[in-house]
Amino acid sequence: MGNADNTGEMHDLFNRTAKSYDQSGVEFFGPIGRRLVEFSEISAGNSVLDIGSGRGAALFPAAEIVGEKGEVVGVDISEEMVKYAQEDVRERGLGHVAVSVMNGQRPEFDEGRFDAVIGSCSLFIWVKSADDVTPYLRVLRQGGRFATAAPSFFSTARGKWSLFPEIVNELLMPYMLQSLKQSGAYDSQFANAGANWLATPESIEKTLVEAGFVDVVVREEDLPVVVNSGEQWVEFTYTTGMRGMWERIEEKERAEVVAEVSRRLDTLRDENGLITVPVPIVYIRANAAKA
């Protein structure tokens, strides 16, 4: 589980990113959130906890599924993320949705409070072992559903990260590793791929079973991310947690790296002038055991 320093790092980063988060015009978090809700198989009337709810990529699709007889509770460590999500909740008139500031690593709810716990592109940041998943089992009712989505780490053993297009992976990975080393946030996901719980379907299942879950299902699916230029892809990354990497590169060097990344990606344009980058996403679900 993330320590206090790492939690502060995440808190500050996502507060800075909140205004532009998922607002770049590039379809990414929205499709992942919708697919996660579908994959989770939650249903009408369910009570759902969304961990690291951000600006609502999974929160609002979940609210639509559970309906007014259900309930969706979103929590996020970032006050700014919560502010924007609350504004959207009010604008949509969703009385069965609530969002609050909370450290998602330690959800402060009663045992058995929810039918489902979901987390879209959030839990992977801090979960490293079964101990980090057990807080979600505690707040689930017997037979309740746990589901999460994350950028696929299946290729980390080869030194790659799925969020980076293949053509720029070797250029950007050293900067990402340096950023993660400086922040202390989650570099074990890369530096020691064999110990990463997301490295293989088998390690995912092992981690969740050790935490007390049953009926684990793991599925990797490609999400086509479409941009109209390499520059737009870079701008998109600034609206995600990858902003932390860019901010740690000295200004002059950063400008050079951005230019090279943009140049390489622009070589991938199709006949319509668009660049399509397939990003593998892992969807995971499991159940709390029944008595």
N, C-alpha and C positions, 0 to 999 in steps of 0.2 A: 504494500500500500504506500502511496506517496507520503513523504514526510512533510513537515510543516513548511519547509523552504520550497519544496516542489509545488505544494498546493498554492502557496503565494505566487509562484511563478505563473501557474496556470490562471489564477485569478486575475492577475495584472494583464496578461496577454489577451485573455478573452474580453476583459473590459475595454481594452484598446481596440479590439477587433469588432465589437458588438454592432456598431452602427452600420458597418459595411458587410457584416457576416451574412452570407447567402444572398447578397444583394447585387452581385456582379453581373447578373444577366446570364451567367453560365449555369446550366442545370447540373447540380451535383447533390447537395444535401437533400433537396426536395425529393428526387426520385429514390434516394436511398431510404429516407424516412417512410415514404409510402410503401416501398417494397418490404421494409422491415415489419410494418404494421400488418401487411398482408401475410407475410411469412409467419408472424407470431400467432396467427389464428385466434386472436382475441375476438370477442363477439359482443353483440348488443347486451347492454346492462352490466358489463364488466366494470370493475374498479381497477384503474391502470395507473401505475407510477412510471413516469418518464424521467430517467436519470440523465443529467446533463442535457436538459431539454433545449438549450440554446434559444433560437428564435422560433422554434416550433415545427421543425421538419417532420418529426414523428408525432408531436403533440396533437396537431390539428387533424391529421389523418386518423389518429386513434380516437379523437373526439367524435369524428363523423361515424366511425364504426360502432362505438359503444352507445351513442345516442343520448338523449336527455335523461333516460333512466339509468344510465351509467355515469361514470366519473373518471376524469383524467386529472392527475396531479403531476405537474412538472416541477422539477427542482434543478437549479443551476447555481454554481458557485459565483457566477458573475452577476453583480447587481445590474449592470447595463444590459446584459442579455435578458434578464428577468423583466426589466423595465419595458423593453421593446415587445417582448412576448405578451406582457400584460396589456399593453396598448392594443395589440392585435386581438386578444381575447375579448376586450371590451367592445372594439369595433365590430366584431362578429357576433356579439351578443350571446356568448357561450357561457351560460350560467353553470354548466356542469364541468367547467374547466377552471383550475386554479394553478397559479405559478408562484413559486416563492424562492427566496435565496436560501440555499442549503448546500453543504458539502456532500456531494453525491456518494462519496466513499463511505459515509456513515449516515445513512438515511434515518431520520429521527421520527419513526412511526412505530405504532404498536405491532406486536407479532401478529401475523396472519391478516394484516390490514388489507392486502390487495389480491386481486385475482391474477394480475400480471404485472411484471416489472420488465420494462424495455429500456434500451439505451442505444441511440443511433450515433455512431462515430464519437463515442464519449468514453465508454468503459475501458477501451483498449489502452487509453493513455496511462492509467494507473494500475490496472489489474495485472498481476504477475504470478499469482498462485491461487490455490483453492481458498486460502484464508481471505483473499480480497473479494471473493464472490459470495461468501457465506452471509454477509449482511443483507443481500437481496433474497436469499432463501428464508431468512428470519421473518421478513415482512410479507412473505407470500402465504396464502392459505394452503392447506393440504391439496395437492393436485394442481396448484397454480402454475402459471407459465412464466418462464424467464426467456427473454429473447434480446439479442444484441446484433449490431452490424459493425463491421470494422474494415478498413482497408486491408486487403489480404497481405499477410506476412509469409505466405507459403514460399515465397522466393527469397526470403532473407538469408537463407543458407548460401545463396549465390551472390550476396552482397547487394541485392536490389531492393527497391521499395516500390510498391505498386502505384503510389501516388505520383511518382515521377515517370513521364514517358520514357521509353527505352532509349530514345535518341539523346536524352539529356541526363540520364541516370548517373553515368560515371562522372559527369561534370558537377552535379549538384550533391551527390551523396557525401563527399568529404565535408561540404559546408553543413549539411544536416547533422552529420556525426559530431562535428565540432560544436554546433549549437546545442545538441543534446548533452554533450559532455559538460559544457559550460553551465547549462541550466540544471543538470543532474536529474532531469525529469524522467526519461524513460529510455536511456541509451542501451540498456540491456536488451531491448527488443532487437537491436542491430548488432551490438558488440558480441553478444553471446546468443546467436540465433537458436542454438540447440536447446537453450533453457527458456525460450519464449513460448508461452502457453499457446500462442496463435500460430506457431510454426508449421504445424501439421494438423489434419483432422483428428488424428489419434491423440495428440497432446491436448487439444481442446476438450475432447471427450474425457480424457483422464482427469483434467483439472476440474471439470464440472462434476464428475462422479465423486471425486474426492471431497468436493464441497457438500455433497449430499443430494445432488440432482440425479434424475433418471431420464431415460428416453431422449438422449441427446441426438440432435440432428444438425449436421454441418453442411452448408452448401456454398460454393464459390460461384459467383456470377459476374460477368463483365458488364460494367456500366459504360456506355459510350459517352465520353465527355467531348462536346463539340464547341470549338472556338473559331473565330474568324481570323485570328492571327496569333503568332507567338506572343506578341505583346499582351493580347487579351488573356492568354493563359497565365502569364506572370501576374497580371492584375488580379486575376481570380485567386491565385495562391495567397495574395496579400489579404484576402478576405477569409482566410482559414487559419488554422493553427500554424501553417507553414510561414506565416508572417514572422514568427519568432526567429526562424532561420535567416530570413532576409535582413532583419534588423541587426543581426550580429555581424554582418559583413561590412567592412569599412566602406564608406560612401563611394569612393572612386572605383574600388574593386567591384562593388556591387553593380555599378553602372555597366562595367565591362561584362560581368557575368550575365546580367539581364540582356544585354545586346546579343551575346553569343547564344543564350537560350532561345531568344526570339528568332534569331537567324536560323538555327537548326530546326525549330518547329515549323517555320515558314516553308521549309523544303517539303513538308508533308501535305501541303494544300492539295485538295482534289480538284476536279474540273469545275466545281462550283465555288472554289476559293475557300473552302472550309477545311479545318483540321479536326480530325476525329481521333481521339486518344482513348483506347479501351482501358478502363481502370477496374481491375478485379476487386470485388467486394465480397467479404465472407459474412454470411448470415448464419446465426447460431440460435437454436432454441432448445429448451430442456424443461422438464417438469419438476416441481416439488413433489416428493413422494407422498402417496396417500397412506393413511394409517392402515 
